[in-house]
Structure formats: C-alpha cells, structure tokens
C-alpha cells in the first residue's frame, strides 16, 4: 500500500510533526505548539483549559471580608475599632441573657450580662448551618441541635465539637458595631 508523501512521512506522522512533538504528545504534552501547526486544535484546547483554570483560581482567591466565619479574632465592646464598621443593632435590641442572629452578616450578638456584649460567627462548625436563635443562655443551631454558650461560644450541647469563633465588635453611642 503506497502512502501519500504530502500527508504522512515514512514514520506515519504528518510532515509538520517532528519526532520530538510525537514524543511530547506521548508524554502528555501539547504537540504542535511550535512550528506550522502551532495553532492546532490540541494547542487551542490546552490554552483554553489553562485559561479556565487560571480564571477559577482567581475567582476562588482570598478575601479581606471580615464578615465571613473565619473573620477576625474575638473581642467585646469598648475597644478602639481601628476603622469604620457596620452598625448591627442598638444595644436595646440585644436582650440581657440572650442575643440576636444577623443572618446576612453571619454573626450573632449576645449580652450575657448587663452591658457586656459578645459576638460570634453564626455558622455552626458542625455542618456549616446558620444558627437560628438565642434562648435559655445558648445560641441554638436548628440543623442538628448543637447549642453554644452565649458567654464564650463554647459547646453546651453536641454534636458540634468546636466552639463558635468570636468576632470583634465595639459598642459606641448605644450601637453595636461589627469591626
């Protein structure tokens, strides 16, 4: 059987594909990246794939947003805020011995004793549900029944094994401000 020299070489490769390109292809590389076939379908698909991965990595990059559940470390009212924060509520909205969940900000603010305000992430560490209420001295997760103490966020009732992470707030002018 005769072969057409314009379409293949005696090695069975197209004339524009070198032995090195064939070896590169066999090793999983993008053959044809150089030379006349530099704009090959394989090269194009590889380029598109790498661009997609780069875009995904950029989209999943870090955030300086302090409202997420990993935000800042704990504190309570009275500190120097270090910057403008978001006013969550007036102090009169947070009952003594209770608290209030702010779902949009993913934070729960409590007042364990009169004048003492604490804030914690509203995301339960057990299965990442948002806590639903504050009553009876605990922050309550509706998903699996975990409860956390309003004074320090520690686990009062499993299945959660880790405490709620404390968030930084300040109290200024009768307002509770998320730092």
C-alpha positions, 0 to 999 in steps of 0.5 A, a space after each residue: 500500500 503506497 502512502 501519500 508523501 504530502 500527508 504522512 512521512 515514512 514514520 506515519 506522522 504528518 510532515 509538520 510533526 517532528 519526532 520530538 512533538 510525537 514524543 511530547 504528545 506521548 508524554 502528555 504534552 501539547 504537540 504542535 505548539 511550535 512550528 506550522 501547526 502551532 495553532 492546532 486544535 490540541 494547542 487551542 484546547 490546552 490554552 483554553 483549559 489553562 485559561 479556565 483554570 487560571 480564571 477559577 483560581 482567581 475567582 476562588 482567591 482570598 478575601 479581606 471580608 471580615 464578615 465571613 466565619 473565619 473573620 477576625 479574632 474575638 473581642 467585646 465592646 469598648 475597644 478602639 475599632 481601628 476603622 469604620 464598621 457596620 452598625 448591627 443593632 442598638 444595644 436595646 435590641 440585644 436582650 440581657 441573657 440572650 442575643 440576636 442572629 444577623 443572618 446576612 452578616 453571619 454573626 450573632 450578638 449576645 449580652 450575657 450580662 448587663 452591658 457586656 456584649 459578645 459576638 460570634 460567627 453564626 455558622 455552626 462548625 458542625 455542618 456549616 448551618 446558620 444558627 437560628 436563635 438565642 434562648 435559655 443562655 445558648 445560641 441554638 443551631 436548628 440543623 442538628 441541635 448543637 447549642 453554644 454558650 452565649 458567654 464564650 461560644 463554647 459547646 453546651 450541647 453536641 454534636 458540634 465539637 468546636 466552639 463558635 469563633 468570636 468576632 470583634 465588635 465595639 459598642 459606641 453611642 448605644 450601637 453595636 458595631 461589627 469591626 
